Amino acid sequence: MKSSYKKEDVCLLLKDITGLVRPQPAIERERLIQSGKHYCEMLPVEYVPTQAYMDAYQSALAQFAGPTALAAGRLSDKIMHRKGAGTVLVSLARAGIPAGILLKRYIRQKYRVELPHYAVSIIRGRGIDRNAMRYLLERYAPNRLLFVDGWIGKGAILKELQKETAAFYGVSSDIAVLADPANVTSLCGTHEDILIPSSCLNCTVSGLISRTFLRDDIIGKDDFHGAVYYGELADRDLSYEFIHAIESEFKMDVLAEDNAIEGSGMEEAGQIARRFEVDDINLIKPGIGETTRVLLRRVPWKILIGEGGRQDMALAHILRLAQEKNIPVETYPLRHYRACGIIKKLADT
């Protein structure tokens, strides 16, 4: 699979489907998703940021590169302590790939160890790419594999991993993430809902690849899951600007932290669903990263932010997007999160 990432940073176990799928506008996709079509059978039109939004992104990168680097350092130390030098990083495409590259580079700098790094697709409700898993297990012992993602929202992908890895003896469902506000994994850089700047953009900070795709007419039984390469956006590519900005803030001596909040993010998401009379938990997307995704590629109903959120610089890009798209923003007493996106229930599906 072609991408703008260097081969030494990551190997993408994906099928290149560039030109084979017509991207669809958010409202069209949302109607289809809510009428039963799976999101992995479609691709969204990539959001082209306004200059005002790009200004918000650059400000976020400048302000939050340090906390992101700190989280990457803490997580890298945990990985080396728990799994050691034989670890194989397996990032979940697409948001896990920048995180995996940061971990690989931090571990190289601090521990002088070169960890293999791959990216595979996992899709909620459809599972992990079995062909990609077989590829990895032909090359590495199962206990060496460690799944990596950028952040955890509610924890749905972890549940998918737990179900899927049962088919692969010796493969752990542990997941390593930079931020876990949902409080579902100890392999995290922080339990705080931090702004990871790569969450602010789509393909232009993720190697110019789309989210992953799975549909029988394009993905054969022996194929990896698919993705599109957006070569036409090469002049907007910020993938390595992001990597280098975080890398420049790496500190080799970082202190562990324990700032988990009691309870789980899934419980809080359920409470939000009940409060706003949303009958599908999948329409509740808590956390900075997931809220941003809702604004970038779904049809939002409203955005929730915590007390003082309008002055929180970590939410500036969310407030900017909500303003651009005319989405109401409401203050709500969030516990695990700083923001939560609620997808609009389309009555005419």
LUMMAR-247634 format. One line per field, with one value per residue (C-alpha): x, y, z; residue in three letters; residue number from 1. Coordinates in steps of 0.25 Angstrom, whole numbers. Layout:
% LUMMAR-247634
px (X,...)
py (Y,...)
pz (Z,...)
rest (ALA,...)
nr (NUM,...)
% end
This chain:
% LUMMAR-247634
px (0,6,6,15,21,36,37,46,35,23,19,4,-3,-14,-19,-18,-32,-29,-39,-48,-57,-65,-64,-78,-83,-85,-100,-101,-92,-100,-113,-108,-101,-113,-122,-113,-101,-87,-78,-66,-73,-72,-62,-64,-61,-48,-50,-42,-39,-41,-30,-36,-37,-22,-18,-25,-18,-4,-7,-11,2,10,3,1,13,19,8,7,22,21,10,18,30,22,15,29,35,22,24,38,36,25,28,43,52,44,32,25,17,4,-3,-18,-20,-22,-21,-11,-1,5,5,12,23,25,27,36,45,45,49,60,65,64,67,75,65,58,44,37,24,13,-1,-14,-29,-39,-54,-64,-75,-66,-54,-39,-32,-30,-20,-12,-11,-7,4,9,8,16,27,26,23,9,13,22,10,5,-7,-5,-16,-15,-26,-38,-52,-62,-54,-62,-49,-43,-56,-54,-40,-43,-53,-44,-31,-38,-36,-21,-15,-5,-8,-12,-23,-15,-15,-5,-10,-5,-18,-28,-39,-48,-40,-39,-25,-12,-4,-6,2,-8,-23,-25,-33,-22,-22,-13,-11,-12,-27,-30,-28,-31,-21,-12,-6,-8,1,-9,-17,-32,-39,-40,-50,-56,-66,-67,-67,-54,-47,-45,-44,-29,-27,-24,-34,-33,-30,-29,-16,-19,-7,-14,-13,2,4,-4,3,7,9,24,22,14,24,36,28,25,39,46,39,43,49,57,54,39,31,20,6,-7,-18,-30,-44,-52,-62,-62,-64,-74,-82,-82,-85,-98,-101,-100,-109,-120,-119,-121,-130,-121,-124,-112,-99,-91,-96,-89,-74,-67,-53,-46,-41,-55,-62,-53,-56,-71,-69,-60,-67,-81,-93,-93,-105,-98,-85,-83,-72,-68,-69,-59,-58,-59,-46,-39,-29,-30,-44,-41,-41,-54,-61,-55,-61,-74,-75,-72,-83,-93,-94,-99,-89,-94,-87,-89,-82,-73,-64,-55,-55,-53,-63,-73,-79,-94,-97,-110,-121,-126,-141,-143,-134)
py (0,13,25,37,30,24,9,9,15,6,-5,-4,-17,-11,-13,0,2,16,20,8,15,28,36,40,53,52,53,42,33,36,32,19,16,19,10,-2,-1,-3,9,1,-1,14,25,39,51,57,70,81,90,105,114,118,103,101,112,105,92,99,105,92,86,96,95,81,74,74,66,57,54,52,42,35,34,28,18,14,11,3,-5,-8,-12,-21,-27,-24,-23,-34,-26,-24,-12,-14,-1,0,8,19,27,17,19,32,27,15,23,32,19,13,26,28,14,15,27,23,8,6,-4,-4,-10,-15,-7,-11,-5,-14,-11,-14,-10,-10,-21,-27,-31,-30,-33,-48,-48,-38,-46,-58,-50,-46,-59,-66,-57,-54,-62,-58,-53,-42,-35,-22,-14,1,12,27,28,21,27,18,5,-1,-5,-12,-20,-24,-28,-36,-44,-45,-49,-62,-68,-66,-74,-67,-53,-43,-33,-23,-10,2,16,30,34,25,34,22,15,2,-1,1,2,16,29,36,34,49,53,60,67,58,68,57,55,69,65,53,47,59,56,40,37,42,29,28,20,5,-1,-15,-19,-32,-27,-20,-27,-42,-54,-54,-38,-29,-19,-7,8,19,28,42,46,59,64,63,78,78,66,69,55,57,71,65,54,63,73,62,56,69,69,55,54,42,42,43,40,30,36,30,39,29,34,23,17,14,23,13,15,30,29,21,32,43,34,33,48,52,41,34,20,15,16,17,31,35,39,43,49,60,50,44,58,63,51,53,68,64,52,49,58,64,67,74,75,74,81,81,93,104,97,110,115,101,102,87,89,102,93,86,100,105,93,94,109,106,95,102,91,95,94,91,91,77,72,62,53,45,54,68,67,58,58,53,48,53,43,44,43,41,29)
pz (0,-4,6,9,20,19,18,30,39,36,26,23,21,13,-2,-10,-16,-21,-32,-29,-19,-21,-8,-3,5,20,19,8,16,29,23,18,31,39,29,31,22,29,29,24,10,7,8,12,4,11,18,12,24,23,26,40,43,39,48,59,56,56,69,75,69,76,89,90,84,98,105,93,94,109,106,96,105,117,108,101,115,119,106,108,122,119,105,103,91,84,82,69,68,60,58,55,43,41,55,61,50,55,69,65,58,70,79,69,68,84,86,76,82,97,96,84,79,65,67,54,51,43,41,40,38,49,47,57,54,43,51,49,35,36,24,31,44,36,29,43,49,38,42,57,70,74,88,81,75,81,76,76,74,76,87,92,92,98,97,85,77,89,91,76,78,90,81,69,76,82,68,69,80,88,82,93,92,100,93,95,93,95,103,110,116,116,127,120,118,126,114,112,112,120,125,122,110,104,90,81,69,59,62,57,42,33,22,22,35,33,21,11,13,15,26,23,14,13,2,-5,-19,-17,-6,-9,1,0,0,11,15,6,6,-4,-6,-7,-16,-21,-7,-6,-6,7,14,28,33,36,41,52,54,55,64,74,73,76,89,94,108,111,126,128,141,142,145,150,148,144,148,154,145,130,118,113,126,124,109,113,123,112,103,113,117,102,99,88,87,79,87,74,72,85,82,94,95,87,76,74,75,64,55,57,52,41,35,41,42,57,65,76,83,98,105,120,129,124,111,103,109,107,96,94,89,80,67,71,74,61,53,60,57,42,41,50,60,74,86,100,113,121,133,126,136,127,115,111,99,93,79,77,63,58,57,42,43,28,26)
rest (MET,LYS,SER,SER,TYR,LYS,LYS,GLU,ASP,VAL,CYS,LEU,LEU,LEU,LYS,ASP,ILE,THR,GLY,LEU,VAL,ARG,PRO,GLN,PRO,ALA,ILE,GLU,ARG,GLU,ARG,LEU,ILE,GLN,SER,GLY,LYS,HIS,TYR,CYS,GLU,MET,LEU,PRO,VAL,GLU,TYR,VAL,PRO,THR,GLN,ALA,TYR,MET,ASP,ALA,TYR,GLN,SER,ALA,LEU,ALA,GLN,PHE,ALA,GLY,PRO,THR,ALA,LEU,ALA,ALA,GLY,ARG,LEU,SER,ASP,LYS,ILE,MET,HIS,ARG,LYS,GLY,ALA,GLY,THR,VAL,LEU,VAL,SER,LEU,ALA,ARG,ALA,GLY,ILE,PRO,ALA,GLY,ILE,LEU,LEU,LYS,ARG,TYR,ILE,ARG,GLN,LYS,TYR,ARG,VAL,GLU,LEU,PRO,HIS,TYR,ALA,VAL,SER,ILE,ILE,ARG,GLY,ARG,GLY,ILE,ASP,ARG,ASN,ALA,MET,ARG,TYR,LEU,LEU,GLU,ARG,TYR,ALA,PRO,ASN,ARG,LEU,LEU,PHE,VAL,ASP,GLY,TRP,ILE,GLY,LYS,GLY,ALA,ILE,LEU,LYS,GLU,LEU,GLN,LYS,GLU,THR,ALA,ALA,PHE,TYR,GLY,VAL,SER,SER,ASP,ILE,ALA,VAL,LEU,ALA,ASP,PRO,ALA,ASN,VAL,THR,SER,LEU,CYS,GLY,THR,HIS,GLU,ASP,ILE,LEU,ILE,PRO,SER,SER,CYS,LEU,ASN,CYS,THR,VAL,SER,GLY,LEU,ILE,SER,ARG,THR,PHE,LEU,ARG,ASP,ASP,ILE,ILE,GLY,LYS,ASP,ASP,PHE,HIS,GLY,ALA,VAL,TYR,TYR,GLY,GLU,LEU,ALA,ASP,ARG,ASP,LEU,SER,TYR,GLU,PHE,ILE,HIS,ALA,ILE,GLU,SER,GLU,PHE,LYS,MET,ASP,VAL,LEU,ALA,GLU,ASP,ASN,ALA,ILE,GLU,GLY,SER,GLY,MET,GLU,GLU,ALA,GLY,GLN,ILE,ALA,ARG,ARG,PHE,GLU,VAL,ASP,ASP,ILE,ASN,LEU,ILE,LYS,PRO,GLY,ILE,GLY,GLU,THR,THR,ARG,VAL,LEU,LEU,ARG,ARG,VAL,PRO,TRP,LYS,ILE,LEU,ILE,GLY,GLU,GLY,GLY,ARG,GLN,ASP,MET,ALA,LEU,ALA,HIS,ILE,LEU,ARG,LEU,ALA,GLN,GLU,LYS,ASN,ILE,PRO,VAL,GLU,THR,TYR,PRO,LEU,ARG,HIS,TYR,ARG,ALA,CYS,GLY,ILE,ILE,LYS,LYS,LEU,ALA,ASP,THR)
nr (1,2,3,4,5,6,7,8,9,10,11,12,13,14,15,16,17,18,19,20,21,22,23,24,25,26,27,28,29,30,31,32,33,34,35,36,37,38,39,40,41,42,43,44,45,46,47,48,49,50,51,52,53,54,55,56,57,58,59,60,61,62,63,64,65,66,67,68,69,70,71,72,73,74,75,76,77,78,79,80,81,82,83,84,85,86,87,88,89,90,91,92,93,94,95,96,97,98,99,100,101,102,103,104,105,106,107,108,109,110,111,112,113,114,115,116,117,118,119,120,121,122,123,124,125,126,127,128,129,130,131,132,133,134,135,136,137,138,139,140,141,142,143,144,145,146,147,148,149,150,151,152,153,154,155,156,157,158,159,160,161,162,163,164,165,166,167,168,169,170,171,172,173,174,175,176,177,178,179,180,181,182,183,184,185,186,187,188,189,190,191,192,193,194,195,196,197,198,199,200,201,202,203,204,205,206,207,208,209,210,211,212,213,214,215,216,217,218,219,220,221,222,223,224,225,226,227,228,229,230,231,232,233,234,235,236,237,238,239,240,241,242,243,244,245,246,247,248,249,250,251,252,253,254,255,256,257,258,259,260,261,262,263,264,265,266,267,268,269,270,271,272,273,274,275,276,277,278,279,280,281,282,283,284,285,286,287,288,289,290,291,292,293,294,295,296,297,298,299,300,301,302,303,304,305,306,307,308,309,310,311,312,313,314,315,316,317,318,319,320,321,322,323,324,325,326,327,328,329,330,331,332,333,334,335,336,337,338,339,340,341,342,343,344,345,346,347,348,349)
% end
